[in-house]
Amino acid sequence: MSSSVSAVGLGLTPQGTVICHDPQHPLYSAFAQSECAALIALGGHPADANADPASLYWKSIADVLIRTLCQIPDGTDARPNIPTHGLSR
């Protein structure tokens, strides 16, 4: 995977699933594996300055998801409260 997230053509299906439209992009295989795997990969890399607005939006969500997951104490079954404020639009 490249060291940054470029314009990946991310979209949302009517069923609420985040998908990648560009089969040439390294994140495409992560999205084929699972939406969760792809969002973790997306949040784990810096955004490219040329990324499209949809990709930047989903990157901001992935960043919040990763930060929230990292704050869950070890050995707990608690579900994280993923905040929705502060996301770029």
Phi and psi in radians as a Rosetta constraint file:
Dihedral C 1 N 2 CA 2 C 2 CIRCULARHARMONIC -1.194 0.35
Dihedral N 2 CA 2 C 2 N 3 CIRCULARHARMONIC 2.909 0.35
Dihedral C 2 N 3 CA 3 C 3 CIRCULARHARMONIC -1.443 0.35
Dihedral N 3 CA 3 C 3 N 4 CIRCULARHARMONIC -0.050 0.35
Dihedral C 3 N 4 CA 4 C 4 CIRCULARHARMONIC -2.447 0.35
Dihedral N 4 CA 4 C 4 N 5 CIRCULARHARMONIC 2.837 0.35
Dihedral C 4 N 5 CA 5 C 5 CIRCULARHARMONIC -1.730 0.35
Dihedral N 5 CA 5 C 5 N 6 CIRCULARHARMONIC 2.036 0.35
Dihedral C 5 N 6 CA 6 C 6 CIRCULARHARMONIC -1.762 0.35
Dihedral N 6 CA 6 C 6 N 7 CIRCULARHARMONIC -2.934 0.35
Dihedral C 6 N 7 CA 7 C 7 CIRCULARHARMONIC -1.137 0.35
Dihedral N 7 CA 7 C 7 N 8 CIRCULARHARMONIC 1.855 0.35
Dihedral C 7 N 8 CA 8 C 8 CIRCULARHARMONIC -1.841 0.35
Dihedral N 8 CA 8 C 8 N 9 CIRCULARHARMONIC -0.047 0.35
Dihedral C 8 N 9 CA 9 C 9 CIRCULARHARMONIC 1.086 0.35
Dihedral N 9 CA 9 C 9 N 10 CIRCULARHARMONIC 0.914 0.35
Dihedral C 9 N 10 CA 10 C 10 CIRCULARHARMONIC -1.387 0.35
Dihedral N 10 CA 10 C 10 N 11 CIRCULARHARMONIC 2.560 0.35
Dihedral C 10 N 11 CA 11 C 11 CIRCULARHARMONIC -2.568 0.35
Dihedral N 11 CA 11 C 11 N 12 CIRCULARHARMONIC 3.080 0.35
Dihedral C 11 N 12 CA 12 C 12 CIRCULARHARMONIC -2.171 0.35
Dihedral N 12 CA 12 C 12 N 13 CIRCULARHARMONIC 2.222 0.35
Dihedral C 12 N 13 CA 13 C 13 CIRCULARHARMONIC -1.337 0.35
Dihedral N 13 CA 13 C 13 N 14 CIRCULARHARMONIC 2.853 0.35
Dihedral C 13 N 14 CA 14 C 14 CIRCULARHARMONIC -1.044 0.35
Dihedral N 14 CA 14 C 14 N 15 CIRCULARHARMONIC -0.382 0.35
Dihedral C 14 N 15 CA 15 C 15 CIRCULARHARMONIC -1.471 0.35
Dihedral N 15 CA 15 C 15 N 16 CIRCULARHARMONIC -0.079 0.35
Dihedral C 15 N 16 CA 16 C 16 CIRCULARHARMONIC 1.606 0.35
Dihedral N 16 CA 16 C 16 N 17 CIRCULARHARMONIC 0.342 0.35
Dihedral C 16 N 17 CA 17 C 17 CIRCULARHARMONIC -1.733 0.35
Dihedral N 17 CA 17 C 17 N 18 CIRCULARHARMONIC 2.307 0.35
Dihedral C 17 N 18 CA 18 C 18 CIRCULARHARMONIC -1.380 0.35
Dihedral N 18 CA 18 C 18 N 19 CIRCULARHARMONIC 2.295 0.35
Dihedral C 18 N 19 CA 19 C 19 CIRCULARHARMONIC -2.290 0.35
Dihedral N 19 CA 19 C 19 N 20 CIRCULARHARMONIC 2.788 0.35
Dihedral C 19 N 20 CA 20 C 20 CIRCULARHARMONIC -1.933 0.35
Dihedral N 20 CA 20 C 20 N 21 CIRCULARHARMONIC 2.218 0.35
Dihedral C 20 N 21 CA 21 C 21 CIRCULARHARMONIC -1.551 0.35
Dihedral N 21 CA 21 C 21 N 22 CIRCULARHARMONIC -0.223 0.35
Dihedral C 21 N 22 CA 22 C 22 CIRCULARHARMONIC -1.788 0.35
Dihedral N 22 CA 22 C 22 N 23 CIRCULARHARMONIC 1.762 0.35
Dihedral C 22 N 23 CA 23 C 23 CIRCULARHARMONIC -1.175 0.35
Dihedral N 23 CA 23 C 23 N 24 CIRCULARHARMONIC -0.186 0.35
Dihedral C 23 N 24 CA 24 C 24 CIRCULARHARMONIC -1.519 0.35
Dihedral N 24 CA 24 C 24 N 25 CIRCULARHARMONIC -0.214 0.35
Dihedral C 24 N 25 CA 25 C 25 CIRCULARHARMONIC -1.495 0.35
Dihedral N 25 CA 25 C 25 N 26 CIRCULARHARMONIC 2.482 0.35
Dihedral C 25 N 26 CA 26 C 26 CIRCULARHARMONIC -0.996 0.35
Dihedral N 26 CA 26 C 26 N 27 CIRCULARHARMONIC -0.499 0.35
Dihedral C 26 N 27 CA 27 C 27 CIRCULARHARMONIC -1.266 0.35
Dihedral N 27 CA 27 C 27 N 28 CIRCULARHARMONIC -0.283 0.35
Dihedral C 27 N 28 CA 28 C 28 CIRCULARHARMONIC -1.007 0.35
Dihedral N 28 CA 28 C 28 N 29 CIRCULARHARMONIC -0.761 0.35
Dihedral C 28 N 29 CA 29 C 29 CIRCULARHARMONIC -1.179 0.35
Dihedral N 29 CA 29 C 29 N 30 CIRCULARHARMONIC -0.587 0.35
Dihedral C 29 N 30 CA 30 C 30 CIRCULARHARMONIC -1.141 0.35
Dihedral N 30 CA 30 C 30 N 31 CIRCULARHARMONIC -0.712 0.35
Dihedral C 30 N 31 CA 31 C 31 CIRCULARHARMONIC -1.172 0.35
Dihedral N 31 CA 31 C 31 N 32 CIRCULARHARMONIC -0.571 0.35
Dihedral C 31 N 32 CA 32 C 32 CIRCULARHARMONIC -1.170 0.35
Dihedral N 32 CA 32 C 32 N 33 CIRCULARHARMONIC -0.566 0.35
Dihedral C 32 N 33 CA 33 C 33 CIRCULARHARMONIC -1.200 0.35
Dihedral N 33 CA 33 C 33 N 34 CIRCULARHARMONIC -0.998 0.35
Dihedral C 33 N 34 CA 34 C 34 CIRCULARHARMONIC -2.990 0.35
Dihedral N 34 CA 34 C 34 N 35 CIRCULARHARMONIC 2.699 0.35
Dihedral C 34 N 35 CA 35 C 35 CIRCULARHARMONIC -1.077 0.35
Dihedral N 35 CA 35 C 35 N 36 CIRCULARHARMONIC -0.704 0.35
Dihedral C 35 N 36 CA 36 C 36 CIRCULARHARMONIC -1.115 0.35
Dihedral N 36 CA 36 C 36 N 37 CIRCULARHARMONIC -0.813 0.35
Dihedral C 36 N 37 CA 37 C 37 CIRCULARHARMONIC -1.043 0.35
Dihedral N 37 CA 37 C 37 N 38 CIRCULARHARMONIC -0.697 0.35
Dihedral C 37 N 38 CA 38 C 38 CIRCULARHARMONIC -1.204 0.35
Dihedral N 38 CA 38 C 38 N 39 CIRCULARHARMONIC -0.722 0.35
Dihedral C 38 N 39 CA 39 C 39 CIRCULARHARMONIC -1.168 0.35
Dihedral N 39 CA 39 C 39 N 40 CIRCULARHARMONIC -0.620 0.35
Dihedral C 39 N 40 CA 40 C 40 CIRCULARHARMONIC -1.159 0.35
Dihedral N 40 CA 40 C 40 N 41 CIRCULARHARMONIC -0.741 0.35
Dihedral C 40 N 41 CA 41 C 41 CIRCULARHARMONIC -1.106 0.35
Dihedral N 41 CA 41 C 41 N 42 CIRCULARHARMONIC -0.709 0.35
Dihedral C 41 N 42 CA 42 C 42 CIRCULARHARMONIC -1.107 0.35
Dihedral N 42 CA 42 C 42 N 43 CIRCULARHARMONIC -0.770 0.35
Dihedral C 42 N 43 CA 43 C 43 CIRCULARHARMONIC -1.276 0.35
Dihedral N 43 CA 43 C 43 N 44 CIRCULARHARMONIC -0.308 0.35
Dihedral C 43 N 44 CA 44 C 44 CIRCULARHARMONIC -1.559 0.35
Dihedral N 44 CA 44 C 44 N 45 CIRCULARHARMONIC 0.057 0.35
Dihedral C 44 N 45 CA 45 C 45 CIRCULARHARMONIC -2.309 0.35
Dihedral N 45 CA 45 C 45 N 46 CIRCULARHARMONIC 2.590 0.35
Dihedral C 45 N 46 CA 46 C 46 CIRCULARHARMONIC -1.180 0.35
Dihedral N 46 CA 46 C 46 N 47 CIRCULARHARMONIC 2.628 0.35
Dihedral C 46 N 47 CA 47 C 47 CIRCULARHARMONIC -1.381 0.35
Dihedral N 47 CA 47 C 47 N 48 CIRCULARHARMONIC 2.495 0.35
Dihedral C 47 N 48 CA 48 C 48 CIRCULARHARMONIC -1.361 0.35
Dihedral N 48 CA 48 C 48 N 49 CIRCULARHARMONIC 2.467 0.35
Dihedral C 48 N 49 CA 49 C 49 CIRCULARHARMONIC -1.083 0.35
Dihedral N 49 CA 49 C 49 N 50 CIRCULARHARMONIC -0.374 0.35
Dihedral C 49 N 50 CA 50 C 50 CIRCULARHARMONIC -1.663 0.35
Dihedral N 50 CA 50 C 50 N 51 CIRCULARHARMONIC 0.147 0.35
Dihedral C 50 N 51 CA 51 C 51 CIRCULARHARMONIC -1.140 0.35
Dihedral N 51 CA 51 C 51 N 52 CIRCULARHARMONIC 2.528 0.35
Dihedral C 51 N 52 CA 52 C 52 CIRCULARHARMONIC -1.275 0.35
Dihedral N 52 CA 52 C 52 N 53 CIRCULARHARMONIC 2.789 0.35
Dihedral C 52 N 53 CA 53 C 53 CIRCULARHARMONIC -0.984 0.35
Dihedral N 53 CA 53 C 53 N 54 CIRCULARHARMONIC -0.668 0.35
Dihedral C 53 N 54 CA 54 C 54 CIRCULARHARMONIC -1.118 0.35
Dihedral N 54 CA 54 C 54 N 55 CIRCULARHARMONIC -0.714 0.35
Dihedral C 54 N 55 CA 55 C 55 CIRCULARHARMONIC -1.142 0.35
Dihedral N 55 CA 55 C 55 N 56 CIRCULARHARMONIC -0.704 0.35
Dihedral C 55 N 56 CA 56 C 56 CIRCULARHARMONIC -1.152 0.35
Dihedral N 56 CA 56 C 56 N 57 CIRCULARHARMONIC -0.639 0.35
Dihedral C 56 N 57 CA 57 C 57 CIRCULARHARMONIC -1.100 0.35
Dihedral N 57 CA 57 C 57 N 58 CIRCULARHARMONIC -0.875 0.35
Dihedral C 57 N 58 CA 58 C 58 CIRCULARHARMONIC -1.168 0.35
Dihedral N 58 CA 58 C 58 N 59 CIRCULARHARMONIC -0.543 0.35
Dihedral C 58 N 59 CA 59 C 59 CIRCULARHARMONIC -1.105 0.35
Dihedral N 59 CA 59 C 59 N 60 CIRCULARHARMONIC -0.741 0.35
Dihedral C 59 N 60 CA 60 C 60 CIRCULARHARMONIC -1.105 0.35
Dihedral N 60 CA 60 C 60 N 61 CIRCULARHARMONIC -0.647 0.35
Dihedral C 60 N 61 CA 61 C 61 CIRCULARHARMONIC -1.176 0.35
Dihedral N 61 CA 61 C 61 N 62 CIRCULARHARMONIC -0.757 0.35
Dihedral C 61 N 62 CA 62 C 62 CIRCULARHARMONIC -1.100 0.35
Dihedral N 62 CA 62 C 62 N 63 CIRCULARHARMONIC -0.669 0.35
Dihedral C 62 N 63 CA 63 C 63 CIRCULARHARMONIC -1.077 0.35
Dihedral N 63 CA 63 C 63 N 64 CIRCULARHARMONIC -0.775 0.35
Dihedral C 63 N 64 CA 64 C 64 CIRCULARHARMONIC -1.124 0.35
Dihedral N 64 CA 64 C 64 N 65 CIRCULARHARMONIC -0.726 0.35
Dihedral C 64 N 65 CA 65 C 65 CIRCULARHARMONIC -1.029 0.35
Dihedral N 65 CA 65 C 65 N 66 CIRCULARHARMONIC -0.845 0.35
Dihedral C 65 N 66 CA 66 C 66 CIRCULARHARMONIC -1.122 0.35
Dihedral N 66 CA 66 C 66 N 67 CIRCULARHARMONIC -0.786 0.35
Dihedral C 66 N 67 CA 67 C 67 CIRCULARHARMONIC -1.026 0.35
Dihedral N 67 CA 67 C 67 N 68 CIRCULARHARMONIC -0.750 0.35
Dihedral C 67 N 68 CA 68 C 68 CIRCULARHARMONIC -1.173 0.35
Dihedral N 68 CA 68 C 68 N 69 CIRCULARHARMONIC -0.751 0.35
Dihedral C 68 N 69 CA 69 C 69 CIRCULARHARMONIC -1.111 0.35
Dihedral N 69 CA 69 C 69 N 70 CIRCULARHARMONIC -0.631 0.35
Dihedral C 69 N 70 CA 70 C 70 CIRCULARHARMONIC -1.218 0.35
Dihedral N 70 CA 70 C 70 N 71 CIRCULARHARMONIC -0.289 0.35
Dihedral C 70 N 71 CA 71 C 71 CIRCULARHARMONIC -1.638 0.35
Dihedral N 71 CA 71 C 71 N 72 CIRCULARHARMONIC 0.009 0.35
Dihedral C 71 N 72 CA 72 C 72 CIRCULARHARMONIC -1.353 0.35
Dihedral N 72 CA 72 C 72 N 73 CIRCULARHARMONIC 2.191 0.35
Dihedral C 72 N 73 CA 73 C 73 CIRCULARHARMONIC -1.103 0.35
Dihedral N 73 CA 73 C 73 N 74 CIRCULARHARMONIC 2.561 0.35
Dihedral C 73 N 74 CA 74 C 74 CIRCULARHARMONIC -1.048 0.35
Dihedral N 74 CA 74 C 74 N 75 CIRCULARHARMONIC 2.516 0.35
Dihedral C 74 N 75 CA 75 C 75 CIRCULARHARMONIC 1.372 0.35
Dihedral N 75 CA 75 C 75 N 76 CIRCULARHARMONIC 0.229 0.35
Dihedral C 75 N 76 CA 76 C 76 CIRCULARHARMONIC -1.931 0.35
Dihedral N 76 CA 76 C 76 N 77 CIRCULARHARMONIC 2.608 0.35
Dihedral C 76 N 77 CA 77 C 77 CIRCULARHARMONIC -1.779 0.35
Dihedral N 77 CA 77 C 77 N 78 CIRCULARHARMONIC 0.147 0.35
Dihedral C 77 N 78 CA 78 C 78 CIRCULARHARMONIC -1.095 0.35
Dihedral N 78 CA 78 C 78 N 79 CIRCULARHARMONIC 2.436 0.35
Dihedral C 78 N 79 CA 79 C 79 CIRCULARHARMONIC -1.541 0.35
Dihedral N 79 CA 79 C 79 N 80 CIRCULARHARMONIC 2.359 0.35
Dihedral C 79 N 80 CA 80 C 80 CIRCULARHARMONIC -1.239 0.35
Dihedral N 80 CA 80 C 80 N 81 CIRCULARHARMONIC 2.588 0.35
Dihedral C 80 N 81 CA 81 C 81 CIRCULARHARMONIC -1.627 0.35
Dihedral N 81 CA 81 C 81 N 82 CIRCULARHARMONIC 1.769 0.35
Dihedral C 81 N 82 CA 82 C 82 CIRCULARHARMONIC -1.394 0.35
Dihedral N 82 CA 82 C 82 N 83 CIRCULARHARMONIC 2.005 0.35
Dihedral C 82 N 83 CA 83 C 83 CIRCULARHARMONIC -1.231 0.35
Dihedral N 83 CA 83 C 83 N 84 CIRCULARHARMONIC 2.576 0.35
Dihedral C 83 N 84 CA 84 C 84 CIRCULARHARMONIC -1.877 0.35
Dihedral N 84 CA 84 C 84 N 85 CIRCULARHARMONIC -0.199 0.35
Dihedral C 84 N 85 CA 85 C 85 CIRCULARHARMONIC -1.395 0.35
Dihedral N 85 CA 85 C 85 N 86 CIRCULARHARMONIC 2.699 0.35
Dihedral C 85 N 86 CA 86 C 86 CIRCULARHARMONIC 1.466 0.35
Dihedral N 86 CA 86 C 86 N 87 CIRCULARHARMONIC 0.037 0.35
Dihedral C 86 N 87 CA 87 C 87 CIRCULARHARMONIC -1.430 0.35
Dihedral N 87 CA 87 C 87 N 88 CIRCULARHARMONIC 2.415 0.35
Dihedral C 87 N 88 CA 88 C 88 CIRCULARHARMONIC -1.260 0.35
Dihedral N 88 CA 88 C 88 N 89 CIRCULARHARMONIC 2.602 0.35
